[in-house]
Amino acid sequence: MNLFVFGLGYTAGHFAARERARFASVTATRQAPAAVDGATLRVFSPEDVDPRIADDLARADAILVSIPPDSGHDPALHAFADAIAKSPARWIGYLSTIGVYGDQGGAWIDEATPPTPTHQRTRDRVAAEEAWLALGARTGKAVQVFRLSGIYGPGRNAFEKLRQGKAQRIVKPGQVFNRIHVDDIATTLAASLDRPRPGAVYNVTDDEPAPPQDVTAFAADLAGLPLPPAVDFDTASLSPMARSFYGENKRVRNRRIREELGVELAYPTYREGLRGLV
């Protein structure tokens, strides 16, 4: 099986590296030239598009899309919709976000909950999801959407922020977030490759939505690092993007990946995940 990846970032790169043995070849795009073990790289950016990408897609058996929408459209579909439609790909995975659900007032939700995006970036995500699912319906290809919660793993976790002095123990009463270890994302994508289901939408998330200050405190205790003081959300120093995340409160269920794909999370809560990283 030949894999083509649009956007070889943190998550897609982890999946491609971990599952490399199952693919005859891995070809992937980045916005600038780079060397990546086990993959052939193509440049794909608003300013530069490698002309060989169309030929790569003509040989792709699986396509993973990990590029966010740009200016209201999906970059991969905008540039290569015809080539993707004509490709032999039997599996297409689109990496989205649980942010499409917007604010749910802390309620439990699942894939049957209609998206109610509250920001332009998540409205664009919903439009991109719909465009990919429409391509699947039109071509008969198995397009699946994976809505990811807060991603963490090696090099991207609470320990790193604590060591760098960037961690804040922000307290907003009642606020919780779901998370997902990057290795559990890779497990879910691999399981979907083995069981393609056209039009499927999956929440890829852990079992326990938790207050962010609890995660920071657990990481500090585990690693023996100083615990940052508690900071009230209203007075916390946050970027507009980070502050907008706190405007959305929900508890996301992951039952579908377990029941349809047989996924067993290696890190069902942040506790197992952080212990594995310490």
VEXDREN-2710 file (C-alpha; in Angstrom, 1 decimal):
% VEXDREN-2710
k/r/px/py/pz
1/MET/0.0/0.0/0.0
2/ASN/1.3/3.5/-0.9
3/LEU/0.5/6.3/1.5
4/PHE/0.3/9.9/0.6
5/VAL/0.1/12.5/3.4
6/PHE/-1.0/16.1/2.9
7/GLY/0.8/17.9/5.8
8/LEU/3.5/15.8/7.5
9/GLY/3.3/17.6/10.9
10/TYR/3.4/16.2/14.5
11/THR/0.4/13.9/14.3
12/ALA/0.7/12.6/10.7
13/GLY/4.4/12.3/11.1
14/HIS/4.0/10.1/14.2
15/PHE/1.5/7.9/12.4
16/ALA/3.6/7.5/9.2
17/ALA/6.7/6.7/11.3
18/ARG/5.0/4.2/13.6
19/GLU/3.2/2.4/10.8
20/ARG/6.0/2.6/8.2
21/ALA/6.3/-1.1/7.8
22/ARG/2.8/-1.6/6.5
23/PHE/3.4/0.8/3.5
24/ALA/5.4/0.1/0.4
25/SER/6.1/3.9/0.2
26/VAL/5.2/7.1/2.1
27/THR/5.1/10.4/0.2
28/ALA/4.2/13.5/2.1
29/THR/4.0/17.3/1.7
30/ARG/5.5/20.1/3.8
31/GLN/5.5/23.8/3.3
32/ALA/9.3/23.9/2.9
33/PRO/12.0/21.4/1.8
34/ALA/13.1/18.9/4.5
35/ALA/14.6/15.5/5.0
36/VAL/12.4/12.9/6.8
37/ASP/13.5/9.3/7.4
38/GLY/11.3/6.8/5.5
39/ALA/9.3/9.4/3.5
40/THR/9.6/11.2/0.2
41/LEU/8.9/14.9/0.7
42/ARG/7.1/17.2/-1.7
43/VAL/6.7/21.0/-1.2
44/PHE/3.1/22.1/-1.0
45/SER/2.4/25.7/0.1
46/PRO/0.5/28.7/-1.2
47/GLU/3.6/29.9/-2.9
48/ASP/5.0/26.6/-4.3
49/VAL/3.4/23.3/-5.4
50/ASP/5.6/20.4/-6.5
51/PRO/4.3/19.3/-9.9
52/ARG/5.1/15.6/-9.0
53/ILE/2.2/15.5/-6.5
54/ALA/-0.4/14.7/-9.1
55/ASP/1.7/11.6/-10.2
56/ASP/2.1/10.6/-6.5
57/LEU/-1.7/10.7/-6.0
58/ALA/-2.1/8.5/-9.1
59/ARG/-0.2/5.8/-7.2
60/ALA/-1.7/6.4/-3.7
61/ASP/-3.7/3.6/-2.1
62/ALA/-4.3/5.6/1.1
63/ILE/-4.4/9.4/1.6
64/LEU/-4.1/11.1/5.0
65/VAL/-5.1/14.8/5.2
66/SER/-3.6/16.9/8.0
67/ILE/-3.7/20.4/6.6
68/PRO/-6.2/22.9/8.1
69/PRO/-8.5/25.0/6.0
70/ASP/-7.0/28.2/4.5
71/SER/-9.0/31.3/3.5
72/GLY/-12.3/29.3/3.6
73/HIS/-11.2/26.3/1.5
74/ASP/-9.4/23.1/2.0
75/PRO/-5.9/23.5/0.3
76/ALA/-5.6/19.8/-0.8
77/LEU/-9.1/19.7/-2.4
78/HIS/-8.6/23.2/-3.9
79/ALA/-5.5/22.1/-5.7
80/PHE/-6.0/18.4/-6.3
81/ALA/-9.7/17.4/-6.1
82/ASP/-9.6/15.9/-9.6
83/ALA/-6.4/14.0/-9.0
84/ILE/-7.7/12.6/-5.7
85/ALA/-11.0/11.6/-7.3
86/LYS/-9.1/9.7/-10.0
87/SER/-6.6/8.1/-7.6
88/PRO/-6.8/4.4/-6.7
89/ALA/-7.0/5.4/-3.0
90/ARG/-9.4/3.0/-1.1
91/TRP/-9.0/5.0/2.2
92/ILE/-8.9/8.7/2.9
93/GLY/-8.6/10.0/6.4
94/TYR/-9.2/13.7/7.2
95/LEU/-7.9/15.0/10.6
96/SER/-10.3/17.5/12.0
97/THR/-11.0/18.7/15.6
98/ILE/-13.6/18.3/18.3
99/GLY/-13.7/22.1/18.2
100/VAL/-16.4/21.8/15.5
101/TYR/-18.9/21.0/18.3
102/GLY/-18.4/24.5/19.8
103/ASP/-19.6/25.1/23.4
104/GLN/-21.8/22.4/24.9
105/GLY/-22.0/23.8/28.4
106/GLY/-20.0/20.9/29.8
107/ALA/-22.5/18.3/28.5
108/TRP/-21.5/14.8/27.3
109/ILE/-21.6/14.6/23.5
110/ASP/-20.8/12.1/20.7
111/GLU/-20.7/11.9/16.9
112/ALA/-24.5/12.2/16.7
113/THR/-24.2/15.7/18.2
114/PRO/-24.6/18.3/15.4
115/PRO/-21.6/20.6/15.0
116/THR/-22.2/24.1/16.3
117/PRO/-18.9/25.9/15.6
118/THR/-18.4/29.2/17.3
119/HIS/-15.4/30.6/15.5
120/GLN/-14.5/31.1/11.8
121/ARG/-11.7/28.6/12.0
122/THR/-14.1/25.8/13.2
123/ARG/-16.8/26.9/10.7
124/ASP/-14.1/26.4/8.0
125/ARG/-13.4/23.0/9.5
126/VAL/-17.0/21.9/9.2
127/ALA/-17.0/23.0/5.6
128/ALA/-13.8/21.1/4.9
129/GLU/-15.3/17.9/6.6
130/GLU/-18.4/18.2/4.4
131/ALA/-16.3/18.7/1.3
132/TRP/-14.2/15.6/1.9
133/LEU/-17.3/13.5/2.8
134/ALA/-19.0/14.8/-0.4
135/LEU/-16.0/13.7/-2.5
136/GLY/-16.3/10.2/-0.9
137/ALA/-20.0/10.0/-1.7
138/ARG/-19.4/11.2/-5.2
139/THR/-16.5/8.8/-6.0
140/GLY/-17.3/5.8/-3.8
141/LYS/-14.1/6.2/-1.9
142/ALA/-14.0/5.5/1.9
143/VAL/-13.6/8.9/3.4
144/GLN/-13.4/9.1/7.2
145/VAL/-13.3/12.1/9.4
146/PHE/-11.3/12.0/12.7
147/ARG/-12.2/14.7/15.2
148/LEU/-9.2/15.0/17.5
149/SER/-9.1/16.4/21.0
150/GLY/-6.1/18.2/22.6
151/ILE/-3.0/16.4/21.2
152/TYR/-0.1/15.6/23.5
153/GLY/2.9/13.2/23.3
154/PRO/6.7/13.1/23.1
155/GLY/8.0/16.7/22.9
156/ARG/4.5/18.2/23.3
157/ASN/3.2/17.8/26.9
158/ALA/2.8/19.4/30.3
159/PHE/6.4/18.5/31.3
160/GLU/7.8/20.6/28.5
161/LYS/5.8/23.7/29.5
162/LEU/6.8/23.2/33.2
163/ARG/10.5/22.9/32.4
164/GLN/10.4/25.9/30.1
165/GLY/8.6/28.0/32.8
166/LYS/5.6/28.5/30.4
167/ALA/3.0/26.4/32.4
168/GLN/0.1/28.2/33.9
169/ARG/-2.3/26.6/36.4
170/ILE/-5.4/28.4/35.1
171/VAL/-8.6/27.9/37.1
172/LYS/-12.0/28.4/35.5
173/PRO/-14.7/26.7/37.6
174/GLY/-16.4/23.9/35.7
175/GLN/-14.0/24.0/32.8
176/VAL/-12.8/20.6/31.4
177/PHE/-11.0/19.5/28.2
178/ASN/-10.5/16.2/26.6
179/ARG/-7.1/15.1/25.4
180/ILE/-5.6/12.4/23.3
181/HIS/-2.1/10.9/23.2
182/VAL/-0.6/11.0/19.7
183/ASP/0.1/7.2/19.9
184/ASP/-3.6/6.5/20.4
185/ILE/-4.4/8.6/17.3
186/ALA/-2.0/6.4/15.3
187/THR/-3.7/3.3/16.7
188/THR/-7.1/4.7/15.6
189/LEU/-5.9/5.5/12.1
190/ALA/-4.3/2.1/11.7
191/ALA/-7.5/0.4/12.8
192/SER/-9.5/2.4/10.3
193/LEU/-7.2/1.4/7.5
194/ASP/-8.0/-2.2/8.4
195/ARG/-11.8/-1.4/8.5
196/PRO/-12.7/1.4/6.1
197/ARG/-16.2/2.7/6.5
198/PRO/-17.3/5.3/3.9
199/GLY/-18.6/8.5/5.5
200/ALA/-17.6/7.6/9.0
201/VAL/-17.0/10.3/11.6
202/TYR/-15.0/9.4/14.7
203/ASN/-14.2/11.3/17.9
204/VAL/-10.6/10.5/18.8
205/THR/-10.3/11.3/22.4
206/ASP/-9.5/10.0/25.9
207/ASP/-11.9/8.7/28.5
208/GLU/-11.7/11.5/31.0
209/PRO/-12.3/15.2/30.3
210/ALA/-10.5/17.0/33.1
211/PRO/-9.8/20.5/34.4
212/PRO/-6.5/21.7/32.9
213/GLN/-5.1/22.8/36.3
214/ASP/-5.4/19.2/37.5
215/VAL/-3.2/18.0/34.6
216/THR/-0.6/20.6/35.3
217/ALA/-0.5/19.7/39.0
218/PHE/-0.3/15.9/38.3
219/ALA/2.6/16.5/35.9
220/ALA/4.5/18.7/38.3
221/ASP/4.1/16.1/41.1
222/LEU/5.1/13.3/38.8
223/ALA/8.3/15.0/37.6
224/GLY/9.2/16.7/40.8
225/LEU/8.9/20.1/39.2
226/PRO/7.7/23.3/40.9
227/LEU/3.9/23.8/40.8
228/PRO/2.9/27.0/39.2
229/PRO/0.6/29.2/41.3
230/ALA/-3.2/29.0/40.6
231/VAL/-4.3/31.9/38.3
232/ASP/-7.9/33.0/37.8
233/PHE/-9.0/32.6/34.2
234/ASP/-10.2/36.2/34.1
235/THR/-6.8/37.6/34.9
236/ALA/-4.6/35.0/33.2
237/SER/-2.2/36.0/30.5
238/LEU/-3.5/34.2/27.5
239/SER/-3.3/34.7/23.7
240/PRO/-6.7/35.4/22.0
241/MET/-6.5/31.9/20.5
242/ALA/-5.8/30.2/23.9
243/ARG/-8.6/32.3/25.6
244/SER/-11.1/31.2/22.9
245/PHE/-10.5/27.6/23.8
246/TYR/-11.8/28.3/27.3
247/GLY/-15.0/29.6/25.8
248/GLU/-15.9/26.0/24.8
249/ASN/-16.7/23.4/27.5
250/LYS/-17.7/19.9/26.6
251/ARG/-17.2/16.2/27.5
252/VAL/-16.6/14.1/24.4
253/ARG/-17.4/10.4/24.2
254/ASN/-15.2/8.0/22.2
255/ARG/-17.5/4.9/22.2
256/ARG/-17.5/4.7/18.4
257/ILE/-13.7/4.1/17.9
258/ARG/-14.0/1.3/20.5
259/GLU/-17.1/-0.4/19.1
260/GLU/-16.5/0.0/15.4
261/LEU/-12.8/-0.1/15.2
262/GLY/-11.9/-2.2/18.2
263/VAL/-9.5/0.5/19.5
264/GLU/-8.2/0.0/23.1
265/LEU/-6.5/3.2/24.2
266/ALA/-3.0/2.8/25.6
267/TYR/-3.5/6.1/27.5
268/PRO/-7.2/6.3/28.5
269/THR/-6.6/9.3/30.8
270/TYR/-3.9/12.0/31.1
271/ARG/-2.5/10.0/34.1
272/GLU/-1.4/7.0/32.0
273/GLY/-0.2/9.3/29.3
274/LEU/2.0/11.5/31.5
275/ARG/3.4/8.5/33.4
276/GLY/4.4/7.1/30.0
277/LEU/6.2/10.3/29.1
278/VAL/7.9/11.2/32.4
END
